[in-house]
Amino acid sequence: MKTVNQVIEELIYYGKCHLDLNDLDAVYVRNELLDYLNEDNVYKGEIDKEKISSLKVADVLLNDLKEALESRDGSYDSLIEARILGLLSPMPSIVANKVYELEKEEKGKGLDYLFNLSISNNYIQKTAIDKNIYFKKDFDDNFIEVTINLSKPEKKNSDIAKLLKVQKVDKYPSCQLCIENLGYKGRSDHPSRGNIRIVPLKLNGEDWFLQYSPYAYFDHHAIIINYSHHNMVIDHLTFKKLLEFVDQYPTFFVGSNADLPIVGGSILNHEHYQGGLHLLPVFYSKDRKVYYQDQNVKVSLINWYNTVIRIESTSKDAVLKEANKIFDEWIKYDDEKCSIVSFTDGVRHSTITPIARKINDVYSLNLILRNNLTNEMYPDGIFHAHKEYFHIKQEGIGLIEAMGLFILPPRLKREMSYISEILTSDDEVEPYFEKYPDLEKHRDMVNTLISNNRRNLTEEEADRLIKDYLADTCKNILKNTAVFKDDENGRLGIDRFMKKVGY
């Protein structure tokens, strides 16, 4: 077994190979680590430099450190990992300046540097991410991407909504998005952020910063966060800030979750956007109907499962003009035939999920119309996943899922394995429900798969059927969220709304 000071020396060399640690700083960091880990002497022996230089992540070294500390005095605490890798990484200001310089050389190069650094210093949890289940399904004119994210707990919409009601911030950091997290040691109910690195930026003259998501849902999944801790907001300035972001970082898309419960994301008490390199399914959708087009701007309804209006122009001002018109009309728009009510007792129900891209010189702003009204039939939301789909997905459909990438809860990996057992056998089905109580919520799914297919399937065949069912469910959930359905009533409804806007 390795000693603690031996692992320190290996971590130092890892920092030199993967984290831009130079020889001068290595002397300083070595002494910091010796002090932090209560070691008096440096390691004098040889280390396997070739092996360390070939590592993509630091997991094996962290495991060695854990074993060494537990063997020495049982002093291991998982919170120290981020602190140690933070010490091995360049200081935040150095990282930010390097991102700026690399972006000047080539757009996207600086963001790539930050992304790769964040993997190497374990801020982006690549080992955990690689265990997630991912697949996609093509439909006639679109496709859906699905992940079963093994590290993301399910949240209830009621718990998410409570965040908006909390006005007094009496803890440090105020939340997991605040700038205060930079270098924070962590605690039992708050992750360590010793290894996080960010890029400050300005949006509409305000201080914001970009960081990567530690449990990325897609390639280069970034979070763009306001320095100020205040609730999510969607207004005219939101559209302006999103377009300013893609001016600065045109290789990324950027979007905002809506600012209301049910149709918003899982964090509503701190204004932030999300973006990245990955092209989500909605971006591939074509026009269903063009409502306005001249030499300067085009406004169209796209052929997607929920209601998305796309505005395209080489003029930022032209895009903003049309977006503001649509937003101003939508938040006060009522349509009884489509169950759309904008306000009840002074409480607003309508909002927008906006997503911006810059394709060469063309600005593209996608506006997803949202409404969080509830009624007796749909107490969780009329335009939310309906109850028959709760066994798969019950949380609000936020920005990423509204764009066609579903993040399903980790329980499904286990529960779908039970269904696979049923499909690959010819045993009586009912004993499975007794053996696996979690299966009860999926009884309709099991019955459907059995009635539509033979049993005694191979594992590969069962896996395909289950994944197809999950993707079909996700598509149907997106249709639930459409404020104007793709039927005669919905098509007449969107025409009425667009005419009201002035198209």
Beta strands, then each sheet from edge to edge (+ up, - down):
strand 1: 133-138
strand 2: 143-148
strand 3: 199-203
strand 4: 206-212
strand 5: 222-226
strand 6: 253-255
strand 7: 272-276
strand 8: 287-293
strand 9: 297-302
strand 10: 308-313
strand 11: 343-344
strand 12: 347-348
strand 13: 350-359
strand 14: 362-371
strand 15: 405-408
sheet 1: 1+ 2- 15-
sheet 2: 3+ 4- 5+ 7- 6+ 13- 14+ 10- 9+ 8-
sheet 3: 11+ 12-
end
